[in-house]
Amino acid sequence: MSDATSPTAPQHDAVLGIRKDLIQRYSTLVVLALMFVIFSLTVDRFLTSQNLLNIAQQISMLTIVGAGLTFGFAAREMDLSVGYAVGMAGILVPLMLISGVPLPVAILGGLAAGLAIGATNALLVTVVGIPSLIATLATGSILFGINFLSTGGRAIYGGLPDAYLWLGQGRIAGIPVLAFFMVAVVAVAWFVMERTVFGRYIYAVGGNQKAAELSGVTVRRYRAAALIVCSVFAVIAGMLLAARLGSGQPNAGERYLLDGLATVFIGMTMLRPGTATVLGTFFGALFIGIINNGLNLIGMDTYIQSIVKGAIILIAVAIVSRSTKLNLL
């Protein structure tokens, strides 16, 4: 009897292993689909073309910030300055525009500021040796002060050219321009991370820095590049956010830190659990967007929404920590 049944034991273990892997990879996506169905059945205005387009528009900047953070997480670096970088770009570009600077030059100025912020973070982390968590927390605090100092704490209204406002408020064939930006950024980020040597080296550095060094990878260079990408993507989101709002708000980017981290953490529970991926981050942003939109339509208080998002982050991190070795610092 034992001889007849023993060969099935490895097969049974293999089947259980496959099931466990599938659950880890796709359980969050199943929850996302269930949330979508529940809101569709219980909220009258949720499943309308206008509302679905609103969701796409609402998650556009968040997805872009999250895509940048994905590079950092993949290299095992955490950037806590992204929210304030969003706010800085949302002030700098409008200030240049109302001063008469041409739109292309203002956009290049915003991108240059993102490069400067990222390079500063990279210098502090890779040369000075400060952990990214501490270094970017400090630079974020500095940016916060600069944002309010440069505006006196007041919003910047009026004088913004229509071409700039169109980037955040315009539509092409009824689809928000912001959605096209989001898709373009996700596509480029996915290609870079999954189909280029640069992306493979970023993952290698985040997986095992010592092994990457022995393989000939310049670890410091790729850690620095990941931090620069975080800041550049954040300022792109900030420029689009100001165009969406039609004004520069010194504190408009603060929420993108917590929500951006949430998108990456949620994304790390799916597809390749424990690993930051661009597609996972996109679905994480969609997860947050559907929750925010559904709760808003229900009329739930924004403070309750903050509690829900905080709980989601804890659950996501707990899932990743139990299923994989989560080591970010």
Secondary structure, DSSP 8 states (H G I E B T S, - for coil): -HHHHTTHHHHHHHHHHHHHHHHHHHHHHHHHHHHHHHHHHH-TTTSSHHHHHHHHHHTHHHHHHHHHHHHHHHTT---TTHHHHHHHHHHHHHHHHHTT--HHHHHHHHHHHHHHHHHHHHIIIIII---HHHHHHHHHHHHHHHHHHHHTT--EES---HHHHHHHH-EETTEEHHHHHHHHHHHHHHHHHHHSHHHHHHHHHHH-HHHHHHTT--HHHHHHHHHHHHHHHHHHHHHHHHHHHTEE-TTTTTHHHHHHHHHHHHHTTSSSTTS--HHHHHHHHHHHHHHHHHHHHHT--HHHHHHHHHHHHHHHHHHHHHHS-----
